[in-house]
């Protein structure tokens, strides 16, 4: 019996050790392929293989097309649109404008709330005075 199997006969480690153990040669042979065959992981699925082939064809076509022009398929760092100085400036001005608008809206809302509260307080005060006059 394999020593690994004897040590842990109930554990997966012992089962896997016993499966992959080659008793005749007294060594571990083909650990991966035996384990794959037993567990059912024969190899990559057909869809994965098709995807790899398609990706390789695309890469080859890209290399052939770029070989003729001598350029890379992706634009250079400076050519990328988000690295354009005007676009960056426009984006930062948009951020500043939105921040300003948000602060303005917050201030406007606070002042309107204060005005409503003051109006409410005045109305309550008048109602209180009327009650006092009526009671007297």
MITOR-80858 format. One record per residue (C-alpha): residue number from 1; residue in one letter; x, y, z. Coordinates in pm, 1 decimal, always signed. Example, Ala and Ser with C-alpha at 12.3 -4.5 7.8 and 13.67 -1.06 7.14 Angstrom:
2
<atom 1, "A", <+1230.0, -450.0, +780.0>>;
<atom 2, "S", <+1367.0, -106.0, +714.0>>;
This chain:
136
<atom 1, "X", <+0.0, +0.0, +0.0>>;
<atom 2, "X", <+113.5, +351.4, -76.8>>;
<atom 3, "X", <+238.6, +536.4, +233.0>>;
<atom 4, "X", <+31.4, +842.9, +145.3>>;
<atom 5, "X", <-277.4, +624.8, +117.2>>;
<atom 6, "X", <-197.8, +452.3, +444.3>>;
<atom 7, "X", <-157.8, +783.4, +627.3>>;
<atom 8, "X", <-487.2, +929.9, +516.9>>;
<atom 9, "X", <-710.0, +657.9, +379.5>>;
<atom 10, "X", <-1031.7, +855.8, +428.9>>;
<atom 11, "X", <-908.3, +1189.1, +296.1>>;
<atom 12, "X", <-902.3, +1312.7, -62.0>>;
<atom 13, "X", <-526.8, +1344.3, -37.1>>;
<atom 14, "X", <-496.6, +972.1, +26.1>>;
<atom 15, "X", <-737.9, +886.1, -252.1>>;
<atom 16, "X", <-557.6, +1110.6, -498.6>>;
<atom 17, "X", <-221.7, +978.9, -382.0>>;
<atom 18, "X", <-339.9, +622.7, -434.5>>;
<atom 19, "X", <-477.2, +701.6, -777.3>>;
<atom 20, "X", <-165.0, +871.4, -904.9>>;
<atom 21, "X", <+74.4, +621.5, -748.7>>;
<atom 22, "X", <+244.0, +378.3, -983.3>>;
<atom 23, "X", <+320.9, +68.4, -771.9>>;
<atom 24, "X", <+552.8, -100.3, -1024.5>>;
<atom 25, "X", <+791.4, +187.7, -1073.2>>;
<atom 26, "X", <+762.7, +307.8, -710.2>>;
<atom 27, "X", <+725.0, +669.7, -817.2>>;
<atom 28, "X", <+462.9, +917.1, -922.4>>;
<atom 29, "X", <+416.4, +909.5, -1297.7>>;
<atom 30, "X", <+194.0, +1125.5, -1508.7>>;
<atom 31, "X", <+28.6, +1284.8, -1206.6>>;
<atom 32, "X", <-157.9, +1546.3, -1408.8>>;
<atom 33, "X", <-285.5, +1326.0, -1689.0>>;
<atom 34, "X", <-404.3, +1049.1, -1456.6>>;
<atom 35, "X", <-578.3, +1295.7, -1231.2>>;
<atom 36, "X", <-739.6, +1463.4, -1531.7>>;
<atom 37, "X", <-863.3, +1133.1, -1670.4>>;
<atom 38, "X", <-1007.5, +1029.9, -1335.9>>;
<atom 39, "X", <-1169.3, +1364.0, -1259.1>>;
<atom 40, "X", <-1298.2, +1406.8, -1613.7>>;
<atom 41, "X", <-1085.9, +1707.2, -1706.6>>;
<atom 42, "X", <-959.2, +1569.0, -2033.8>>;
<atom 43, "X", <-872.0, +1903.5, -2183.7>>;
<atom 44, "X", <-1008.8, +2241.1, -2285.4>>;
<atom 45, "X", <-1361.2, +2246.8, -2421.3>>;
<atom 46, "X", <-1426.7, +2276.5, -2794.2>>;
<atom 47, "X", <-1563.6, +2628.0, -2746.1>>;
<atom 48, "X", <-1243.7, +2732.1, -2572.6>>;
<atom 49, "X", <-1035.7, +2582.3, -2853.3>>;
<atom 50, "X", <-1247.2, +2759.2, -3116.5>>;
<atom 51, "X", <-1208.1, +3086.0, -2927.9>>;
<atom 52, "X", <-829.4, +3037.7, -2911.8>>;
<atom 53, "X", <-813.5, +2963.4, -3285.4>>;
<atom 54, "X", <-1024.7, +3266.0, -3369.3>>;
<atom 55, "X", <-808.1, +3483.6, -3147.1>>;
<atom 56, "X", <-493.1, +3352.0, -3316.1>>;
<atom 57, "X", <-639.4, +3425.4, -3661.8>>;
<atom 58, "X", <-730.2, +3777.0, -3557.0>>;
<atom 59, "X", <-382.2, +3834.9, -3414.4>>;
<atom 60, "X", <-220.2, +3703.0, -3733.6>>;
<atom 61, "X", <-441.8, +3922.0, -3953.2>>;
<atom 62, "X", <-362.6, +4219.3, -3731.8>>;
<atom 63, "X", <+9.4, +4151.2, -3757.8>>;
<atom 64, "X", <-14.0, +4115.1, -4138.3>>;
<atom 65, "X", <-211.5, +4436.8, -4172.3>>;
<atom 66, "X", <+24.8, +4623.8, -3945.3>>;
<atom 67, "X", <+325.9, +4477.4, -4116.1>>;
<atom 68, "X", <+222.3, +4649.0, -4439.1>>;
<atom 69, "X", <+174.3, +4989.3, -4277.2>>;
<atom 70, "X", <+435.7, +4949.8, -4006.0>>;
<atom 71, "X", <+198.9, +5083.0, -3739.0>>;
<atom 72, "X", <+48.1, +4929.2, -3431.7>>;
<atom 73, "X", <-323.2, +4858.8, -3425.4>>;
<atom 74, "X", <-377.9, +5061.9, -3108.6>>;
<atom 75, "X", <-316.2, +5436.0, -3128.9>>;
<atom 76, "X", <-11.5, +5579.2, -2961.4>>;
<atom 77, "X", <-39.7, +5722.9, -2610.5>>;
<atom 78, "X", <-52.7, +6083.3, -2734.6>>;
<atom 79, "X", <-308.4, +5998.3, -3005.8>>;
<atom 80, "X", <-560.8, +5852.4, -2763.6>>;
<atom 81, "X", <-859.7, +6086.4, -2730.9>>;
<atom 82, "X", <-860.1, +6109.9, -2352.0>>;
<atom 83, "X", <-500.7, +6233.5, -2366.9>>;
<atom 84, "X", <-599.6, +6521.4, -2589.9>>;
<atom 85, "X", <-525.7, +6848.9, -2412.1>>;
<atom 86, "X", <-846.4, +7021.9, -2527.3>>;
<atom 87, "X", <-1063.5, +6732.8, -2416.3>>;
<atom 88, "X", <-892.6, +6719.9, -2078.4>>;
<atom 89, "X", <-943.8, +7094.9, -2033.9>>;
<atom 90, "X", <-1307.6, +7063.5, -2138.4>>;
<atom 91, "X", <-1361.7, +6775.5, -1898.1>>;
<atom 92, "X", <-1207.2, +6964.9, -1607.5>>;
<atom 93, "X", <-1414.7, +7274.9, -1686.9>>;
<atom 94, "X", <-1725.4, +7054.8, -1694.0>>;
<atom 95, "X", <-1633.6, +6921.8, -1351.8>>;
<atom 96, "X", <-1581.2, +7274.1, -1218.6>>;
<atom 97, "X", <-1912.9, +7388.5, -1370.7>>;
<atom 98, "X", <-2100.4, +7094.5, -1217.9>>;
<atom 99, "X", <-1940.1, +7159.4, -879.2>>;
<atom 100, "X", <-2037.2, +7527.1, -900.3>>;
<atom 101, "X", <-2393.7, +7440.1, -1003.3>>;
<atom 102, "X", <-2423.0, +7188.4, -721.5>>;
<atom 103, "X", <-2302.7, +7444.1, -464.8>>;
<atom 104, "X", <-2537.6, +7707.7, -608.6>>;
<atom 105, "X", <-2833.9, +7469.6, -597.6>>;
<atom 106, "X", <-2749.0, +7374.2, -237.8>>;
<atom 107, "X", <-2727.7, +7740.4, -133.1>>;
<atom 108, "X", <-3053.6, +7820.0, -311.9>>;
<atom 109, "X", <-3229.7, +7528.4, -145.6>>;
<atom 110, "X", <-3099.0, +7629.4, +198.6>>;
<atom 111, "X", <-3211.3, +7990.1, +155.7>>;
<atom 112, "X", <-3554.6, +7875.8, +35.3>>;
<atom 113, "X", <-3582.5, +7646.9, +337.4>>;
<atom 114, "X", <-3488.7, +7935.5, +566.4>>;
<atom 115, "X", <-3748.8, +8157.3, +399.9>>;
<atom 116, "X", <-4014.4, +7888.8, +439.8>>;
<atom 117, "X", <-3918.5, +7840.2, +803.6>>;
<atom 118, "X", <-3936.0, +8216.8, +866.2>>;
<atom 119, "X", <-4275.6, +8237.7, +698.9>>;
<atom 120, "X", <-4395.2, +7946.2, +909.6>>;
<atom 121, "X", <-4264.3, +8109.4, +1225.2>>;
<atom 122, "X", <-4437.9, +8437.0, +1136.6>>;
<atom 123, "X", <-4764.2, +8255.8, +1068.2>>;
<atom 124, "X", <-4737.1, +8069.2, +1396.6>>;
<atom 125, "X", <-4655.1, +8395.1, +1576.3>>;
<atom 126, "X", <-4957.2, +8571.7, +1424.7>>;
<atom 127, "X", <-5180.0, +8278.1, +1510.7>>;
<atom 128, "X", <-5047.7, +8289.6, +1866.2>>;
<atom 129, "X", <-5120.2, +8664.4, +1890.4>>;
<atom 130, "X", <-5472.5, +8610.5, +1756.2>>;
<atom 131, "X", <-5532.1, +8342.1, +2016.7>>;
<atom 132, "X", <-5403.1, +8574.4, +2287.0>>;
<atom 133, "X", <-5629.6, +8858.2, +2166.4>>;
<atom 134, "X", <-5929.8, +8627.0, +2143.8>>;
<atom 135, "X", <-5861.8, +8487.3, +2491.6>>;
<atom 136, "X", <-5826.7, +8831.7, +2650.0>>;
